[in-house]
Amino acid sequence: MVVVNTTNHGGPVAHLVDARAALAATNPSARLRAALSAGTEGDPQMADALVARCAVEPDFYVRDMLTWALCRLPAAITVPRLLTELTSDTGQARSQALHTLSKIGDRSAWPAVTTLLHDEHDEAARSAWRASVALVPDGEKAVLAADLTRELGRGDVQRQLSLSRALVALGDAALPVLDAAAGSLDPRIHAHVEATLGLFRDPESGFTLSLDIAKRVAITGPDT
């Protein structure tokens, strides 16, 4: 009787199994090297593993390398998978998918990205703001600006700064809606608008100071 050995020693299947396993290694440096290798080789068969790892990877630098690796693959392969991630129950999965879509720059993702502008997960919302600005068609900038202003006053200083930068990136299309929002009776929204307009005039303006004032007003009342 002849025994047939079906084990694929060192073959392409074994290599893929090893590469996928390396993305989940305990050591973050090993995961970083695995993501770098995946991007360097550019094997489309790694797309699912890379996308899946983005949803759970705790290390910022590894996540950044995973995005780079995905950007090295054909958009026709990565974009549909990333769009599916936008419906995930995991905030990080949505956030990383949005970030990667913004880097790929495929404007077919624009409609899906806009559905997450008001995501309950702060990081996903921030990623959606940045991605929407990167992918917005020229004729939709004013509409996007109006939608983004609904988020004025949300979150801490860094989140508000992210929104302001997104609005500034839209240029003149954002000015009319900011002028309208400046009349808000909510002190945080009013101060956020003023800080954003300050960024239009001077990117190095005192954004943080303006928002700190808004916090004090919100706590003690406008007549303090």
BELQUITA-V819562 format. One line per field, one symbol per residue. ss: DSSP state (h for helix, s for strand, l for the rest). psi: psi as a letter, one per 20 degrees, with the letter a starting at -180 (. if undefined). A space follows every 10 residues. Layout:
ss = ???
psi = ???
//
This chain:
ss = llllllllll lhhhhhhhhh hhlllllhhh hhhhhhhhhh hllhhhhhhh hhhhlllllh hhhhhhhhhh hlllhhhhhh hhhhhlllll hhhhhhhhhh hhhhllhhhh hhhhllllll lhhhhhhhhh hhhhhllhhh hhhhhhhhhh hlllllhhhh hhhhhhhhhl hhhhhhhhhh hlllllhhhh hhhhhhhhhh hlllllhhhh hhhhhhhhhh llll
psi = ppppojpmoj ahghgggggh hhijqhphhh hghggggghg hkohiigghg ghhhhipipg hgghhggggh iirphhgggh hhhhhijqip ghggghgggh hhhhjoiiig ghgiijhkqh oghggghhgg hhhhipqhij ghggghghii jpipaaghhh hggghgghhi bhhigghhgg hijqiohggg hggghghhhg hoijrmgggg hhghghghgi qij.
//
